[in-house]
Amino acid sequence: MRFQTLWEGRWIFAVLLAVTAGLALIAPWLAVPGLILILFTFYFFRDPDRTSPSGADLVVAAADGVIAEISEVDEVEVTHSRMKRVAIFLSVFNVHTNRSPVDGKVIHTERYVGKFLDARNPDASRLNEYRIWGIQNDRITVVVRQITGAIARRIVAWSKVGDMLKKGERFGMIRFGSRTEIYLPLDAELIVKVGDRVEGGATVIARLH
């Protein structure tokens, strides 16, 4: 457990503890569901340390989850170019910390308001609330999108423009099920395919030429 990550769930813990305590005063057995929810919340806000593979040509996943989509799209907010998009779906059972895919400097970050469609919906990438990140080194610019879902409605930013991030370093999180997208140059060699499970900061998703 990391304090910074657990702190993001402080109000959830407070409400659950208050409700559970109140139910326990009525009848001890009524507190059981509350205790289960508290344990699950601790589980959700887990944030294990990860070791990222060395090599400037290796790009790692920005989130835990399942590769939901791989496509080519026009990235219009940071690079203004055609890029490969690798989308990761995060269920409520995944670690929700987001990590930098490469070493680099945060050159752009911005929040956009929107809807809260199910993160598995193809329209979620276009219509849901999200925060975009541009991370640049002397080799490439990588774009990451943190996208909300039907349950995940809060994106947390821990980094800011000008910060230098190491590959695998945490820059934020999304609370509960959601979607994270990584945009890569067209000549990047993808190592993953749709359906693969990945771990943020640890699983190599692409190799740069």
C-alpha positions in Angstrom: 0.0 0.0 0.0 1.1 3.6 -0.7 -0.1 6.5 1.3 -0.6 8.7 -1.8 -2.8 6.1 -3.4 -4.8 5.2 -0.3 -5.4 9.0 0.4 -7.4 9.2 -2.8 -9.9 6.8 -1.2 -10.2 8.7 2.1 -13.8 9.8 1.7 -14.9 6.3 0.6 -13.2 4.8 3.6 -14.8 7.4 5.9 -18.3 6.8 4.6 -17.9 3.0 4.8 -16.5 3.1 8.3 -19.3 5.4 9.5 -22.1 3.3 7.9 -20.5 0.0 9.1 -20.2 1.4 12.7 -23.8 2.5 12.7 -25.0 -0.8 11.5 -22.9 -2.6 14.1 -24.7 -0.7 16.8 -28.0 -2.0 15.5 -26.9 -5.6 15.1 -23.3 -6.9 14.7 -24.2 -9.1 11.7 -25.4 -6.0 9.8 -21.8 -4.8 9.8 -20.5 -7.8 7.7 -21.3 -6.3 4.3 -19.7 -3.0 5.3 -16.5 -4.9 6.4 -16.4 -6.7 3.1 -16.7 -3.4 1.2 -13.9 -1.9 3.3 -11.6 -4.8 2.6 -12.5 -4.6 -1.1 -11.7 -0.9 -1.1 -8.3 -1.6 0.4 -7.8 -4.1 -2.3 -8.8 -1.7 -5.0 -6.4 1.0 -3.8 -3.4 -1.4 -3.7 -0.5 -0.1 -5.6 2.4 -2.5 -5.9 5.9 -1.5 -6.9 6.9 -2.6 -10.4 10.3 -3.0 -12.1 10.3 -1.6 -15.7 12.5 -3.2 -18.3 15.6 -1.2 -19.4 16.1 -0.1 -22.9 15.1 3.2 -24.5 13.4 1.3 -27.4 11.0 -0.5 -25.1 7.5 1.0 -24.3 5.6 -0.4 -21.3 1.9 -0.5 -20.5 0.5 2.6 -18.8 -2.1 0.6 -16.9 -3.1 -2.8 -15.7 -5.8 -4.6 -17.6 -6.7 -6.2 -20.9 -5.8 -4.9 -24.4 -9.3 -3.9 -25.7 -8.4 -2.3 -29.0 -5.5 -1.6 -31.3 -6.0 0.8 -34.1 -4.6 3.7 -36.2 -6.1 7.1 -35.5 -5.4 10.8 -35.9 -4.1 12.2 -32.6 -5.2 15.8 -32.7 -4.3 17.2 -29.3 -0.6 16.8 -28.8 1.3 15.4 -31.8 -1.3 16.3 -34.5 -0.3 13.2 -36.4 -1.4 9.7 -37.3 -0.6 7.3 -34.5 -1.1 3.7 -33.3 -3.6 3.6 -30.4 -3.4 0.8 -27.8 -6.4 0.8 -25.5 -6.4 -1.0 -22.1 -9.6 -1.8 -20.3 -9.4 -1.7 -16.5 -12.0 -3.6 -14.5 -12.7 -2.9 -10.8 -10.3 -5.7 -10.0 -7.3 -4.1 -11.7 -4.7 -1.8 -10.1 -5.8 1.7 -11.2 -2.5 3.6 -11.0 -1.3 4.9 -14.3 2.4 4.8 -15.2 4.6 6.5 -17.8 5.3 4.2 -20.8 8.7 5.8 -21.4 11.3 8.1 -19.8 10.3 11.6 -20.7 9.1 15.1 -19.8 5.5 16.0 -19.3 4.9 18.5 -22.1 1.2 18.7 -22.0 -1.7 17.6 -19.7 -5.3 18.8 -19.9 -8.7 17.6 -18.6 -11.8 17.4 -20.8 -15.3 17.1 -19.5 -17.7 14.6 -21.0 -20.0 11.7 -20.5 -19.6 8.5 -18.3 -20.3 5.7 -20.7 -19.2 2.2 -19.9 -15.4 2.1 -20.7 -15.9 -0.9 -22.9 -18.2 1.1 -25.2 -16.3 2.1 -28.4 -17.7 5.6 -28.1 -16.2 6.0 -24.6 -12.8 7.2 -26.1 -14.6 10.0 -28.0 -17.4 11.0 -25.6 -16.3 10.3 -22.0 -14.5 12.7 -19.7 -10.8 12.2 -19.9 -7.3 13.7 -19.2 -4.6 13.6 -21.8 -0.9 13.5 -21.3 2.0 14.3 -23.6 5.3 12.7 -22.6 8.4 13.5 -24.7 12.0 12.5 -24.8 14.7 13.1 -27.4 13.4 10.1 -29.4 9.6 10.3 -29.4 6.4 11.8 -28.0 4.0 9.4 -26.4 0.4 10.4 -25.7 -1.6 8.8 -22.9 -5.4 9.2 -22.3 -7.0 8.5 -18.9 -10.7 7.9 -19.7 -13.5 7.7 -17.2 -16.2 5.0 -17.2 -19.7 4.4 -15.9 -18.3 3.8 -12.4 -14.9 5.5 -12.6 -15.7 9.2 -12.5 -12.6 10.7 -11.0 -9.2 11.1 -12.7 -6.4 12.0 -10.4 -3.3 13.8 -11.7 -0.1 13.5 -9.6 2.2 15.0 -12.1 2.2 18.3 -14.0 3.8 20.0 -17.0 7.6 20.1 -16.7 7.9 17.0 -14.6 10.5 14.4 -15.6 9.1 10.9 -15.4 11.0 7.6 -15.4 9.6 4.7 -17.4 7.0 3.0 -15.1 6.8 6.0 -12.7 3.3 6.8 -11.5 1.7 10.0 -12.8 -2.0 9.5 -11.7 -4.8 7.1 -11.3 -8.5 6.5 -12.2 -10.9 5.5 -9.5 -12.8 2.2 -10.4 -13.3 0.6 -13.9 -12.0 2.7 -16.7 -9.9 2.8 -19.9 -6.3 4.0 -20.6 -5.0 4.6 -24.1 -1.4 4.9 -25.3 -0.6 6.6 -28.6 2.6 5.5 -30.4 4.4 6.3 -33.6 3.2 4.3 -36.7 6.6 2.6 -37.0 6.5 1.3 -33.5 6.5 -2.6 -33.4 3.7 -3.8 -31.2 4.4 -6.7 -28.9 0.8 -7.2 -27.7 -2.5 -8.1 -29.3 -6.2 -7.6 -28.4 -7.1 -9.8 -25.4 -3.6 -9.8 -23.8 -3.4 -9.0 -20.1 -0.8 -6.4 -19.2 0.7 -4.9 -16.0 1.3 -1.1 -15.9 5.0 -0.2 -15.8 6.1 -3.8 -16.3 4.7 -5.3 -19.5 6.4 -4.3 -22.8 3.7 -3.4 -25.3 5.9 -2.0 -28.1 9.5 -1.7 -29.5 10.6 1.6 -31.1 12.7 1.7 -34.3 
